[in-house]
């Protein structure tokens, strides 16, 4: 039976058959954030569906393409869309694309997403840098036999988000005069939005924002030894005592409206690396 490492390498070989481009940085684009990919001077574009073992994106706003090229003076691999645990894929499949990106040469990853704000000091449309995470998906991509070629059996997740990269993000945001919040992101499996009682519990546990992605990728990438930084657009305020909870359409609309500021911040951050 073909093992996990072998499946990753088969995907790597399939990419290498189409491009020799070697990225230094990988950027995962979350819900409503895909337009940043249009700013990449692309050398190669490969749909996920054309690569062995790659999952196909089914979530709205996730096109599912690998884009290799130059962005803000850096050699980048951009993931135009991701797959999520709620789409029915096992965790090892959810994180397969970023593991492949690591073996294609990217050792630093910028992960982006849309998230619901839990901290009452936040507002919809703001950006939040991840300081830490809570994994409430109740699963992990490291479950099962460990392959030492991917990392140690028990990887440490202290400072999962690289302190130096976080500091750089704040410096860039200050220079660009962009309000950048910082907080703890809690990942849930979805696809349903959380109940009022769940939101109260998660806020009580110290979460500042809630989403359905990112954390599995962080765990897999830190297992590999990659440097990781993550930022979310706060697309709605998931406050339990409010009458209205944003719909899927409203979440995507806020992400798109915030897009220009988000893209300016990411471009300045990448240029400053």
Secondary structure, 3 states (H helix, E strand, C coil): CCCHHHHHHHHHHHHHCCCCCCCCEEEEECCCCHHHHHHCEEEEEEEHHHCCCCCCCCCCCCCCEEEEEEECCEEEEEEECCCCHHHCCCHHHHCHHHHHHHHCCCCEEEEEEEEEECCCCCCCCCEEEEEEEEEECCCCCCCCCCCCCCCCCCCCCCCCCCHHHHHHHHHHHHHHCCCEEEEEEEEECCCCCCCHHHHHHHHHCCCCEEECCCHHHHHHHHHHCCEEEEEEEEEEECCCCCCCCCCHHHHHHHHHHHHHHHHHHHHHHHHHC
